[in-house]
Amino acid sequence: MLFVYNAFLVLHFIGLAMLLGGFMVQMSSPDKGVNRTMLEGALTQLVTGVVMVGIASSGAIDEKMNDPVVGIKLLIVLVITVLAFIGKRKAPPQVALWATIGALTIINILIAVFAGVVK
Ligand code: HEM
């Protein structure tokens, strides 16, 4: 089961690259907004994160989750996903939405690394 967990962790990093990459690539564009890659990256983060927590909580692998950190990350990614859906339906520029999603993504990285998702 560790192999499956690690496979989802790899997908989690790919989702992170999509979300942050979709944000970063627009840094010098006057038409900043929410692109498809950002939305798909957010959904990838949500699904892969929940699957990893599910596998760990089932006791199939020897990892204990840091529940408050998981809860905060989940809340933030839900906000990102809602904002990405809203932004995707509107024509660019959507600078405020774009910036908020980028900032929340970076906050989630900082929380994951400094607070630790796993105990
Ligand atoms: C924008 C959304 C997210 C970002 C940017 C993000 C970022 C990260 C990063 C950078 C790591 C690696 C941390 C490390 O190894 O030190 C990580 C790991 C992890 N994240 Fe996320 N994450 C997001 C959403 C979520 C969500 C919603 C969940 C669960 C509900 C989640 C659960 C996990 C888990 C279980 C790990 C694996 C820890 C391990 O086994 O080393 N993540 N995430």
Backbone and ligand atoms as CSV (ligand in chain L), in Angstrom:
chain,resi,resn,atom,element,x,y,z
A,1,MET,N,N,0.822,-1.222,0.000
A,1,MET,CA,C,0.000,0.000,0.000
A,1,MET,C,C,0.856,1.272,0.000
A,2,LEU,N,N,2.085,1.117,0.524
A,2,LEU,CA,C,2.989,2.269,0.543
A,2,LEU,C,C,3.269,2.757,-0.876
A,3,PHE,N,N,3.343,1.787,-1.819
A,3,PHE,CA,C,3.587,2.160,-3.217
A,3,PHE,C,C,2.445,3.057,-3.733
A,4,VAL,N,N,1.209,2.666,-3.413
A,4,VAL,CA,C,0.036,3.434,-3.880
A,4,VAL,C,C,0.056,4.834,-3.240
A,5,TYR,N,N,0.343,4.864,-1.919
A,5,TYR,CA,C,0.422,6.150,-1.207
A,5,TYR,C,C,1.470,7.049,-1.872
A,6,ASN,N,N,2.654,6.471,-2.152
A,6,ASN,CA,C,3.723,7.259,-2.754
A,6,ASN,C,C,3.365,7.711,-4.171
A,7,ALA,N,N,2.612,6.862,-4.888
A,7,ALA,CA,C,2.180,7.241,-6.241
A,7,ALA,C,C,1.268,8.475,-6.157
A,8,PHE,N,N,0.377,8.495,-5.145
A,8,PHE,CA,C,-0.494,9.668,-4.975
A,8,PHE,C,C,0.309,10.888,-4.521
A,9,LEU,N,N,1.379,10.650,-3.763
A,9,LEU,CA,C,2.240,11.775,-3.358
A,9,LEU,C,C,2.906,12.392,-4.589
A,10,VAL,N,N,3.335,11.546,-5.527
A,10,VAL,CA,C,3.920,12.052,-6.784
A,10,VAL,C,C,2.868,12.887,-7.536
A,11,LEU,N,N,1.631,12.356,-7.612
A,11,LEU,CA,C,0.551,13.109,-8.281
A,11,LEU,C,C,0.267,14.417,-7.544
A,12,HIS,N,N,0.432,14.394,-6.214
A,12,HIS,CA,C,0.239,15.597,-5.395
A,12,HIS,C,C,1.265,16.674,-5.811
A,13,PHE,N,N,2.486,16.249,-6.070
A,13,PHE,CA,C,3.518,17.208,-6.507
A,13,PHE,C,C,3.240,17.698,-7.928
A,14,ILE,N,N,2.692,16.815,-8.774
A,14,ILE,CA,C,2.335,17.243,-10.137
A,14,ILE,C,C,1.186,18.261,-10.083
A,15,GLY,N,N,0.203,18.003,-9.205
A,15,GLY,CA,C,-0.910,18.956,-9.023
A,15,GLY,C,C,-0.397,20.297,-8.519
A,16,LEU,N,N,0.558,20.259,-7.610
A,16,LEU,CA,C,1.172,21.490,-7.085
A,16,LEU,C,C,1.852,22.253,-8.217
A,17,ALA,N,N,2.568,21.518,-9.074
A,17,ALA,CA,C,3.260,22.151,-10.205
A,17,ALA,C,C,2.247,22.797,-11.159
A,18,MET,N,N,1.111,22.122,-11.379
A,18,MET,CA,C,0.079,22.676,-12.274
A,18,MET,C,C,-0.512,23.957,-11.689
A,19,LEU,N,N,-0.868,23.901,-10.409
A,19,LEU,CA,C,-1.508,25.040,-9.750
A,19,LEU,C,C,-0.566,26.250,-9.691
A,20,LEU,N,N,0.651,26.005,-9.211
A,20,LEU,CA,C,1.610,27.108,-9.072
A,20,LEU,C,C,2.145,27.540,-10.445
A,21,GLY,N,N,2.353,26.561,-11.333
A,21,GLY,CA,C,2.857,26.875,-12.681
A,21,GLY,C,C,1.848,27.708,-13.458
A,22,GLY,N,N,0.557,27.342,-13.365
A,22,GLY,CA,C,-0.495,28.093,-14.052
A,22,GLY,C,C,-0.571,29.521,-13.541
A,23,PHE,N,N,-0.266,29.691,-12.263
A,23,PHE,CA,C,-0.234,31.025,-11.650
A,23,PHE,C,C,1.011,31.801,-12.121
A,24,MET,N,N,2.174,31.179,-11.980
A,24,MET,CA,C,3.458,31.838,-12.246
A,24,MET,C,C,3.611,32.278,-13.712
A,25,VAL,N,N,3.083,31.445,-14.620
A,25,VAL,CA,C,3.291,31.708,-16.042
A,25,VAL,C,C,2.621,33.023,-16.479
A,26,GLN,N,N,1.707,33.524,-15.633
A,26,GLN,CA,C,0.998,34.759,-15.983
A,26,GLN,C,C,1.584,35.994,-15.308
A,27,MET,N,N,2.681,35.781,-14.585
A,27,MET,CA,C,3.263,36.850,-13.759
A,27,MET,C,C,3.446,38.161,-14.543
A,28,SER,N,N,3.928,38.081,-15.785
A,28,SER,CA,C,4.187,39.326,-16.519
A,28,SER,C,C,3.111,39.616,-17.574
A,29,SER,N,N,1.980,38.912,-17.469
A,29,SER,CA,C,0.906,39.130,-18.437
A,29,SER,C,C,-0.042,40.222,-17.933
A,30,PRO,N,N,-0.531,41.105,-18.825
A,30,PRO,CA,C,-1.501,42.107,-18.382
A,30,PRO,C,C,-2.885,41.482,-18.140
A,31,ASP,N,N,-3.132,40.311,-18.729
A,31,ASP,CA,C,-4.432,39.637,-18.627
A,31,ASP,C,C,-4.416,38.498,-17.612
A,32,LYS,N,N,-3.996,38.806,-16.407
A,32,LYS,CA,C,-3.916,37.748,-15.386
A,32,LYS,C,C,-5.309,37.230,-15.052
A,33,GLY,N,N,-5.414,35.922,-14.890
A,33,GLY,CA,C,-6.705,35.335,-14.554
A,33,GLY,C,C,-6.535,33.881,-14.162
A,34,VAL,N,N,-7.662,33.180,-14.084
A,34,VAL,CA,C,-7.612,31.766,-13.717
A,34,VAL,C,C,-7.622,30.942,-15.002
A,35,ASN,N,N,-6.576,30.172,-15.212
A,35,ASN,CA,C,-6.555,29.322,-16.405
A,35,ASN,C,C,-6.935,27.882,-16.027
A,36,ARG,N,N,-7.107,27.083,-17.064
A,36,ARG,CA,C,-7.562,25.704,-16.871
A,36,ARG,C,C,-6.575,24.887,-16.032
A,37,THR,N,N,-5.276,25.152,-16.230
A,37,THR,CA,C,-4.245,24.405,-15.494
A,37,THR,C,C,-4.346,24.655,-13.989
A,38,MET,N,N,-4.651,25.892,-13.613
A,38,MET,CA,C,-4.799,26.209,-12.186
A,38,MET,C,C,-5.988,25.451,-11.586
A,39,LEU,N,N,-7.106,25.462,-12.292
A,39,LEU,CA,C,-8.296,24.766,-11.796
A,39,LEU,C,C,-8.035,23.260,-11.686
A,40,GLU,N,N,-7.436,22.691,-12.723
A,40,GLU,CA,C,-7.163,21.244,-12.700
A,40,GLU,C,C,-6.128,20.901,-11.620
A,41,GLY,N,N,-5.163,21.805,-11.411
A,41,GLY,CA,C,-4.168,21.593,-10.360
A,41,GLY,C,C,-4.821,21.602,-8.985
A,42,ALA,N,N,-5.765,22.538,-8.767
A,42,ALA,CA,C,-6.463,22.615,-7.472
A,42,ALA,C,C,-7.240,21.324,-7.227
A,43,LEU,N,N,-7.949,20.849,-8.259
A,43,LEU,CA,C,-8.728,19.614,-8.106
A,43,LEU,C,C,-7.805,18.418,-7.847
A,44,THR,N,N,-6.655,18.418,-8.525
A,44,THR,CA,C,-5.679,17.334,-8.310
A,44,THR,C,C,-5.190,17.336,-6.863
A,45,GLN,N,N,-4.908,18.529,-6.325
A,45,GLN,CA,C,-4.457,18.634,-4.931
A,45,GLN,C,C,-5.512,18.117,-3.962
A,46,LEU,N,N,-6.759,18.505,-4.242
A,46,LEU,CA,C,-7.864,18.089,-3.376
A,46,LEU,C,C,-8.001,16.557,-3.381
A,47,VAL,N,N,-8.057,15.975,-4.570
A,47,VAL,CA,C,-8.287,14.527,-4.675
A,47,VAL,C,C,-7.097,13.732,-4.130
A,48,THR,N,N,-5.878,14.087,-4.553
A,48,THR,CA,C,-4.713,13.307,-4.108
A,48,THR,C,C,-4.498,13.447,-2.602
A,49,GLY,N,N,-4.720,14.662,-2.070
A,49,GLY,CA,C,-4.564,14.882,-0.627
A,49,GLY,C,C,-5.537,14.018,0.170
A,50,VAL,N,N,-6.805,14.040,-0.246
A,50,VAL,CA,C,-7.836,13.273,0.472
A,50,VAL,C,C,-7.537,11.762,0.372
A,51,VAL,N,N,-7.091,11.313,-0.795
A,51,VAL,CA,C,-6.773,9.876,-0.951
A,51,VAL,C,C,-5.614,9.480,-0.016
A,52,MET,N,N,-4.570,10.309,0.032
A,52,MET,CA,C,-3.431,9.989,0.914
A,52,MET,C,C,-3.867,9.928,2.377
A,53,VAL,N,N,-4.696,10.908,2.783
A,53,VAL,CA,C,-5.176,10.910,4.173
A,53,VAL,C,C,-6.030,9.664,4.429
A,54,GLY,N,N,-6.838,9.296,3.446
A,54,GLY,CA,C,-7.675,8.093,3.569
A,54,GLY,C,C,-6.831,6.837,3.751
A,55,ILE,N,N,-5.795,6.703,2.940
A,55,ILE,CA,C,-4.922,5.513,3.035
A,55,ILE,C,C,-4.246,5.483,4.406
A,56,ALA,N,N,-3.717,6.648,4.825
A,56,ALA,CA,C,-3.007,6.692,6.113
A,56,ALA,C,C,-3.965,6.415,7.277
A,57,SER,N,N,-5.169,6.980,7.219
A,57,SER,CA,C,-6.136,6.800,8.318
A,57,SER,C,C,-6.633,5.364,8.418
A,58,SER,N,N,-6.615,4.643,7.296
A,58,SER,CA,C,-7.092,3.251,7.317
A,58,SER,C,C,-6.097,2.331,8.031
A,59,GLY,N,N,-4.902,2.845,8.291
A,59,GLY,CA,C,-3.880,2.043,8.962
A,59,GLY,C,C,-3.099,1.161,8.010
A,60,ALA,N,N,-3.314,1.351,6.698
A,60,ALA,CA,C,-2.644,0.510,5.702
A,60,ALA,C,C,-1.146,0.825,5.600
A,61,ILE,N,N,-0.757,2.015,6.021
A,61,ILE,CA,C,0.669,2.374,6.040
A,61,ILE,C,C,1.021,2.926,7.416
A,62,ASP,N,N,2.310,2.961,7.690
A,62,ASP,CA,C,2.762,3.364,9.016
A,62,ASP,C,C,3.019,4.878,9.068
A,63,GLU,N,N,1.971,5.668,8.827
A,63,GLU,CA,C,2.089,7.132,8.869
A,63,GLU,C,C,0.946,7.672,9.709
A,64,LYS,N,N,1.237,8.623,10.599
A,64,LYS,CA,C,0.178,9.277,11.392
A,64,LYS,C,C,0.033,10.712,10.891
A,65,MET,N,N,-1.192,11.080,10.542
A,65,MET,CA,C,-1.422,12.426,10.013
A,65,MET,C,C,-1.485,13.464,11.140
A,66,ASN,N,N,-1.008,14.647,10.827
A,66,ASN,CA,C,-1.127,15.789,11.730
A,66,ASN,C,C,-2.489,16.426,11.415
A,67,ASP,N,N,-3.528,15.992,12.144
A,67,ASP,CA,C,-4.914,16.342,11.774
A,67,ASP,C,C,-5.193,17.843,11.639
A,68,PRO,N,N,-4.745,18.700,12.584
A,68,PRO,CA,C,-5.017,20.138,12.404
A,68,PRO,C,C,-4.418,20.680,11.107
A,69,VAL,N,N,-3.225,20.212,10.767
A,69,VAL,CA,C,-2.579,20.676,9.526
A,69,VAL,C,C,-3.378,20.205,8.308
A,70,VAL,N,N,-3.813,18.943,8.337
A,70,VAL,CA,C,-4.612,18.411,7.232
A,70,VAL,C,C,-5.905,19.229,7.092
A,71,GLY,N,N,-6.537,19.547,8.230
A,71,GLY,CA,C,-7.787,20.319,8.217
A,71,GLY,C,C,-7.592,21.699,7.600
A,72,ILE,N,N,-6.506,22.373,7.990
A,72,ILE,CA,C,-6.247,23.719,7.452
A,72,ILE,C,C,-5.963,23.637,5.949
A,73,LYS,N,N,-5.148,22.654,5.553
A,73,LYS,CA,C,-4.842,22.498,4.128
A,73,LYS,C,C,-6.101,22.218,3.325
A,74,LEU,N,N,-6.975,21.388,3.884
A,74,LEU,CA,C,-8.220,21.037,3.191
A,74,LEU,C,C,-9.091,22.283,3.016
A,75,LEU,N,N,-9.207,23.061,4.100
A,75,LEU,CA,C,-10.014,24.287,4.042
A,75,LEU,C,C,-9.470,25.239,2.973
A,76,ILE,N,N,-8.146,25.417,2.973
A,76,ILE,CA,C,-7.534,26.345,2.014
A,76,ILE,C,C,-7.749,25.859,0.580
A,77,VAL,N,N,-7.590,24.554,0.354
A,77,VAL,CA,C,-7.740,24.063,-1.020
A,77,VAL,C,C,-9.198,24.158,-1.473
A,78,LEU,N,N,-10.139,24.050,-0.544
A,78,LEU,CA,C,-11.553,24.217,-0.925
A,78,LEU,C,C,-11.814,25.666,-1.358
A,79,VAL,N,N,-11.225,26.610,-0.617
A,79,VAL,CA,C,-11.363,28.023,-1.000
A,79,VAL,C,C,-10.722,28.249,-2.374
A,80,ILE,N,N,-9.516,27.698,-2.572
A,80,ILE,CA,C,-8.833,27.844,-3.871
A,80,ILE,C,C,-9.711,27.292,-4.994
A,81,THR,N,N,-10.294,26.111,-4.769
A,81,THR,CA,C,-11.095,25.457,-5.814
A,81,THR,C,C,-12.332,26.280,-6.158
A,82,VAL,N,N,-13.005,26.801,-5.133
A,82,VAL,CA,C,-14.194,27.639,-5.386
A,82,VAL,C,C,-13.784,28.892,-6.162
A,83,LEU,N,N,-12.694,29.546,-5.729
A,83,LEU,CA,C,-12.230,30.756,-6.423
A,83,LEU,C,C,-11.835,30.435,-7.867
A,84,ALA,N,N,-11.206,29.266,-8.068
A,84,ALA,CA,C,-10.783,28.876,-9.419
A,84,ALA,C,C,-12.001,28.632,-10.314
A,85,PHE,N,N,-13.049,28.023,-9.766
A,85,PHE,CA,C,-14.281,27.806,-10.543
A,85,PHE,C,C,-14.917,29.147,-10.913
A,86,ILE,N,N,-14.959,30.065,-9.933
A,86,ILE,CA,C,-15.535,31.396,-10.199
A,86,ILE,C,C,-14.720,32.107,-11.285
A,87,GLY,N,N,-13.383,32.104,-11.107
A,87,GLY,CA,C,-12.503,32.807,-12.038
A,87,GLY,C,C,-12.541,32.227,-13.439
A,88,LYS,N,N,-12.682,30.910,-13.524
A,88,LYS,CA,C,-12.657,30.231,-14.826
A,88,LYS,C,C,-13.872,30.618,-15.671
A,89,ARG,N,N,-14.967,30.979,-15.002
A,89,ARG,CA,C,-16.203,31.313,-15.737
A,89,ARG,C,C,-16.207,32.746,-16.250
A,90,LYS,N,N,-15.235,33.553,-15.763
A,90,LYS,CA,C,-15.205,34.961,-16.173
A,90,LYS,C,C,-14.026,35.211,-17.102
A,91,ALA,N,N,-14.141,36.244,-17.913
A,91,ALA,CA,C,-13.046,36.591,-18.837
A,91,ALA,C,C,-11.939,37.320,-18.067
A,92,PRO,N,N,-10.661,37.087,-18.412
A,92,PRO,CA,C,-9.589,37.837,-17.776
A,92,PRO,C,C,-9.643,39.304,-18.237
A,93,PRO,N,N,-9.044,40.246,-17.509
A,93,PRO,CA,C,-8.255,40.063,-16.295
A,93,PRO,C,C,-9.105,39.833,-15.036
A,94,GLN,N,N,-8.588,38.939,-14.196
A,94,GLN,CA,C,-9.153,38.631,-12.879
A,94,GLN,C,C,-7.987,38.678,-11.888
A,95,VAL,N,N,-7.378,39.842,-11.791
A,95,VAL,CA,C,-6.116,39.952,-11.058
A,95,VAL,C,C,-6.272,39.578,-9.575
A,96,ALA,N,N,-7.357,40.036,-8.947
A,96,ALA,CA,C,-7.535,39.764,-7.513
A,96,ALA,C,C,-7.693,38.256,-7.265
A,97,LEU,N,N,-8.492,37.599,-8.104
A,97,LEU,CA,C,-8.679,36.147,-7.946
A,97,LEU,C,C,-7.373,35.413,-8.193
A,98,TRP,N,N,-6.686,35.802,-9.259
A,98,TRP,CA,C,-5.397,35.193,-9.615
A,98,TRP,C,C,-4.411,35.318,-8.453
A,99,ALA,N,N,-4.306,36.535,-7.889
A,99,ALA,CA,C,-3.346,36.786,-6.806
A,99,ALA,C,C,-3.734,36.021,-5.542
A,100,THR,N,N,-5.033,35.977,-5.235
A,100,THR,CA,C,-5.482,35.284,-4.017
A,100,THR,C,C,-5.182,33.789,-4.114
A,101,ILE,N,N,-5.452,33.205,-5.283
A,101,ILE,CA,C,-5.179,31.771,-5.462
A,101,ILE,C,C,-3.684,31.497,-5.328
A,102,GLY,N,N,-2.863,32.353,-5.927
A,102,GLY,CA,C,-1.402,32.171,-5.835
A,102,GLY,C,C,-0.932,32.273,-4.392
A,103,ALA,N,N,-1.447,33.280,-3.667
A,103,ALA,CA,C,-1.025,33.477,-2.276
A,103,ALA,C,C,-1.457,32.287,-1.414
A,104,LEU,N,N,-2.696,31.827,-1.600
A,104,LEU,CA,C,-3.185,30.688,-0.798
A,104,LEU,C,C,-2.405,29.409,-1.113
A,105,THR,N,N,-2.014,29.255,-2.376
A,105,THR,CA,C,-1.218,28.075,-2.753
A,105,THR,C,C,0.123,28.095,-2.026
A,106,ILE,N,N,0.764,29.262,-2.023
A,106,ILE,CA,C,2.073,29.383,-1.362
A,106,ILE,C,C,1.920,29.189,0.152
A,107,ILE,N,N,0.840,29.716,0.715
A,107,ILE,CA,C,0.581,29.511,2.156
A,107,ILE,C,C,0.446,28.009,2.446
A,108,ASN,N,N,-0.258,27.280,1.570
A,108,ASN,CA,C,-0.419,25.840,1.792
A,108,ASN,C,C,0.921,25.090,1.707
A,109,ILE,N,N,1.798,25.555,0.832
A,109,ILE,CA,C,3.136,24.938,0.754
A,109,ILE,C,C,3.893,25.195,2.065
A,110,LEU,N,N,3.840,26.451,2.537
A,110,LEU,CA,C,4.552,26.808,3.775
A,110,LEU,C,C,4.019,25.986,4.954
A,111,ILE,N,N,2.680,25.857,5.035
A,111,ILE,CA,C,2.077,25.082,6.131
A,111,ILE,C,C,2.537,23.627,6.044
A,112,ALA,N,N,2.478,23.047,4.817
A,112,ALA,CA,C,2.851,21.632,4.636
A,112,ALA,C,C,4.300,21.392,5.078
A,113,VAL,N,N,5.180,22.296,4.672
A,113,VAL,CA,C,6.605,22.077,4.932
A,113,VAL,C,C,6.977,22.404,6.384
A,114,PHE,N,N,6.500,23.561,6.890
A,114,PHE,CA,C,6.966,23.997,8.215
A,114,PHE,C,C,6.164,23.379,9.372
A,115,ALA,N,N,4.858,23.158,9.170
A,115,ALA,CA,C,4.071,22.560,10.259
A,115,ALA,C,C,4.087,21.036,10.165
A,116,GLY,N,N,4.286,20.490,8.955
A,116,GLY,CA,C,4.375,19.039,8.785
A,116,GLY,C,C,3.011,18.372,8.654
A,117,VAL,N,N,2.773,17.718,7.536
A,117,VAL,CA,C,1.482,17.040,7.314
A,117,VAL,C,C,1.462,15.709,8.064
A,118,VAL,N,N,2.653,15.109,8.194
A,118,VAL,CA,C,2.778,13.815,8.864
A,118,VAL,C,C,3.466,14.016,10.209
A,119,LYS,N,N,2.951,13.308,11.246
A,119,LYS,CA,C,3.554,13.436,12.592
A,119,LYS,C,C,4.854,12.676,12.680
L,1,HEM,C1,C,-3.052,23.918,-2.694
L,1,HEM,C2,C,-3.131,22.784,-2.068
L,1,HEM,C3,C,-1.970,22.009,-1.520
L,1,HEM,C4,C,-0.627,22.276,-1.606
L,1,HEM,C5,C,0.076,23.419,-2.286
L,1,HEM,C6,C,0.045,21.189,-0.907
L,1,HEM,C7,C,1.416,21.087,-0.754
L,1,HEM,C8,C,2.070,20.007,-0.219
L,1,HEM,C9,C,3.501,19.867,-0.099
L,1,HEM,C10,C,4.539,20.917,-0.537
L,1,HEM,C11,C,3.744,18.655,0.464
L,1,HEM,C12,C,5.117,18.046,0.822
L,1,HEM,C13,C,5.418,18.333,2.267
L,1,HEM,C14,C,6.661,17.615,2.766
L,1,HEM,O1,O,6.899,16.472,2.364
L,1,HEM,O2,O,7.378,18.213,3.579
L,1,HEM,C15,C,2.475,18.022,0.696
L,1,HEM,C16,C,2.309,16.753,1.238
L,1,HEM,C17,C,1.098,16.240,1.622
L,1,HEM,N1,N,-0.136,16.864,1.528
L,1,HEM,FE1,FE,-0.535,18.559,0.526
L,1,HEM,N2,N,-0.901,20.313,-0.424
L,1,HEM,C18,C,-2.142,20.784,-0.773
L,1,HEM,C19,C,-3.361,20.227,-0.443
L,1,HEM,C20,C,-3.527,19.118,0.361
L,1,HEM,C21,C,-4.787,18.607,0.844
L,1,HEM,C22,C,-6.152,19.219,0.545
L,1,HEM,C23,C,-4.508,17.505,1.608
L,1,HEM,C24,C,-5.438,16.601,2.361
L,1,HEM,C25,C,-6.700,16.807,2.590
L,1,HEM,C26,C,-3.081,17.309,1.582
L,1,HEM,C27,C,-2.418,16.281,2.203
L,1,HEM,C28,C,-1.073,16.025,2.083
L,1,HEM,C29,C,-0.426,14.804,2.539
L,1,HEM,C30,C,-1.112,13.597,3.182
L,1,HEM,C31,C,0.936,14.933,2.227
L,1,HEM,C32,C,2.004,13.863,2.351
L,1,HEM,C33,C,2.939,13.963,3.481
L,1,HEM,C34,C,4.002,12.885,3.379
L,1,HEM,O3,O,3.671,11.687,3.355
L,1,HEM,O4,O,5.164,13.265,3.351
L,1,HEM,N3,N,-2.510,18.304,0.829
L,1,HEM,N4,N,1.470,18.875,0.281
